């Protein structure tokens, strides 16, 4: 068994805290945690935290396949603007934590 980490893989500590930007390049939040599909073992969703004045105001659960990593920005791009995200009926308080 090979336990080495490949260059295309990432550790959870590298994912958490990474910025999430909209198509316009505006930072809309950062990745707070990730959810793994129990059946496939692959990453299925991320919880994105939106902060205001240093405090988390809202959390959204986004499907992993909607995020695309931008090496130049060192951030994940999502196809939603801040306004679209706020207007969308995306689940908040992910995993029933009452966050």
C-alpha positions as CSV (number, residue, x, y, z in Angstrom):
1,X,0.0,0.0,0.0
2,X,1.3,3.4,-1.0
3,X,0.6,6.0,1.6
4,X,2.3,9.0,-0.1
5,X,0.2,12.0,-1.0
6,X,0.1,12.8,-4.7
7,X,0.5,16.4,-6.0
8,X,-3.1,16.4,-7.2
9,X,-4.5,15.5,-3.8
10,X,-5.1,17.8,-0.8
11,X,-5.3,17.5,2.9
12,X,-8.3,18.7,4.8
13,X,-6.2,21.5,6.5
14,X,-5.4,22.7,3.0
15,X,-9.0,22.8,2.0
16,X,-10.4,24.4,5.1
17,X,-10.1,28.2,5.1
18,X,-9.5,28.4,1.3
19,X,-11.3,31.4,-0.2
20,X,-14.4,30.9,-2.4
21,X,-14.9,33.5,-5.1
22,X,-17.8,34.2,-7.5
23,X,-17.5,34.4,-11.3
24,X,-16.8,38.2,-10.9
25,X,-13.8,37.4,-8.7
26,X,-15.5,38.8,-5.6
27,X,-14.7,36.8,-2.4
28,X,-18.0,35.4,-1.1
29,X,-16.7,33.2,1.7
30,X,-14.3,30.4,2.6
31,X,-14.5,26.7,3.0
32,X,-15.1,25.7,6.6
33,X,-15.5,21.9,6.3
34,X,-16.2,19.1,3.9
35,X,-18.6,16.2,3.6
36,X,-17.6,12.8,2.2
37,X,-20.1,10.5,0.6
38,X,-20.2,7.3,2.7
39,X,-20.9,5.1,-0.3
40,X,-18.2,6.3,-2.8
41,X,-15.7,7.7,-0.3
42,X,-15.4,10.9,-2.4
43,X,-15.9,14.5,-1.5
44,X,-19.5,15.5,-2.1
45,X,-20.2,18.9,-0.5
46,X,-18.3,21.7,1.3
47,X,-19.6,24.0,3.9
48,X,-18.8,27.6,3.0
49,X,-18.8,30.2,5.7
50,X,-19.7,33.8,4.9
51,X,-18.2,36.3,7.3
52,X,-18.9,39.9,8.1
53,X,-16.5,42.0,10.3
54,X,-14.7,38.8,11.2
55,X,-17.8,36.9,12.4
56,X,-19.5,34.0,10.5
57,X,-22.9,35.3,9.5
58,X,-24.1,32.5,7.3
59,X,-23.1,29.0,6.2
60,X,-24.1,27.3,2.9
61,X,-23.6,23.7,1.8
62,X,-22.3,23.7,-1.8
63,X,-21.9,20.6,-4.0
64,X,-18.2,19.9,-4.5
65,X,-18.6,19.6,-8.3
66,X,-19.7,23.3,-8.5
67,X,-16.3,24.4,-7.3
68,X,-13.3,24.9,-9.6
69,X,-9.8,25.7,-8.2
70,X,-8.1,28.8,-9.6
71,X,-4.4,28.4,-9.1
72,X,-3.7,32.1,-9.8
73,X,-6.1,33.3,-7.0
74,X,-5.4,30.3,-4.8
75,X,-9.2,30.1,-4.4
76,X,-12.1,28.0,-5.4
77,X,-14.4,29.6,-8.0
78,X,-18.2,29.0,-7.8
79,X,-20.7,29.9,-10.5
80,X,-22.8,32.0,-8.1
81,X,-22.4,35.7,-7.2
82,X,-22.9,36.9,-3.6
83,X,-26.4,38.2,-4.6
84,X,-27.4,34.9,-6.3
85,X,-26.2,32.9,-3.3
86,X,-28.2,35.1,-0.9
87,X,-31.3,34.7,-3.0
88,X,-31.0,31.0,-3.7
89,X,-32.8,28.5,-1.6
90,X,-29.6,26.7,-0.6
91,X,-29.6,24.7,2.7
92,X,-28.2,26.6,5.7
93,X,-27.3,25.1,9.0
94,X,-25.7,22.1,7.4
95,X,-25.7,18.7,9.0
96,X,-28.3,19.8,11.6
97,X,-25.7,21.4,13.9
98,X,-27.8,24.4,14.5
99,X,-24.9,26.6,13.5
